Amino acid sequence: MLTNVMEEIVKSIVIMLMRGTEYQTFCKCEQCEMDIISLSLNTLPSHYVTTEKGRNAVFERMNSKENLEWINKRIIHSIHVIGKYPHRN
């Protein structure tokens, strides 16, 4: 099993933000969500693990208030970029 813990965190935050009231005016189609996730992940470091124990350790470390604020800033920037320049057909 090869897992990017950062990807798990980003996906869950993007889904939560896009389902919330703050971003109601933004497109919520699958393509835009995937573009937001991709752009966010391209600005964040990867954290790959190969075991569940490693995943849990990295997840706990990445789930600190400071890290989540840092990750959120990049996701919010990505939401606005994709909202301004959507790639959907």
C-alpha positions in Angstrom: 0.0 0.0 0.0 1.4 3.4 -1.0 -0.5 6.3 0.4 0.0 10.1 0.2 -1.3 11.3 3.5 -1.3 14.9 2.3 -3.7 13.8 -0.5 -6.1 12.3 2.0 -6.1 15.5 4.1 -6.5 17.8 1.1 -9.4 15.8 -0.4 -11.3 15.8 2.8 -10.8 19.5 3.4 -11.8 20.4 -0.2 -15.0 18.3 0.0 -15.8 19.9 3.4 -15.2 23.5 2.1 -17.0 23.0 -1.1 -20.1 21.5 0.6 -20.2 24.4 3.1 -22.0 27.7 2.8 -18.8 29.9 2.3 -18.2 28.7 -1.3 -21.8 28.4 -2.5 -21.1 30.4 -5.6 -18.3 28.2 -6.8 -18.8 25.3 -9.1 -18.9 22.0 -7.3 -18.7 19.7 -10.3 -16.3 16.7 -10.1 -13.8 18.3 -12.6 -13.5 21.6 -10.6 -13.1 19.7 -7.3 -10.4 17.5 -8.8 -8.7 20.6 -10.3 -8.8 22.3 -6.8 -7.3 19.2 -5.2 -4.6 18.9 -7.9 -3.6 22.5 -7.7 -3.5 22.4 -3.9 -1.4 19.2 -3.9 1.1 20.8 -6.4 1.8 23.5 -3.8 2.1 21.2 -0.8 4.7 18.6 0.1 3.9 14.9 -0.4 3.9 12.6 2.6 4.0 9.0 1.3 3.8 6.0 3.6 3.6 2.3 3.1 1.9 1.1 6.3 -1.2 1.9 8.3 1.0 2.6 11.3 3.1 5.1 9.2 -0.1 6.7 7.8 -1.5 7.2 11.3 1.7 8.8 12.6 2.0 11.2 9.7 -1.8 12.0 9.8 -1.5 12.9 13.5 1.6 15.1 12.8 -0.1 16.8 9.8 -3.4 17.3 11.7 -2.0 20.0 14.0 -3.7 23.4 14.1 -0.7 25.1 12.4 -0.4 22.6 9.6 -4.1 22.7 8.9 -4.1 26.5 8.7 -1.2 26.3 6.3 -2.9 23.6 4.2 -6.2 25.6 4.3 -4.5 28.7 2.9 -3.3 26.8 -0.1 -6.6 25.1 -0.7 -8.5 28.4 -0.5 -6.1 30.0 -2.9 -6.7 27.0 -5.3 -10.5 27.4 -4.9 -10.3 31.0 -6.0 -7.9 30.2 -8.9 -10.1 27.4 -10.3 -13.2 29.5 -9.7 -11.7 32.2 -11.9 -10.3 29.8 -14.5 -12.4 26.6 -14.6 -11.3 23.8 -16.9 -14.6 22.1 -17.3 -16.2 21.6 -20.7 
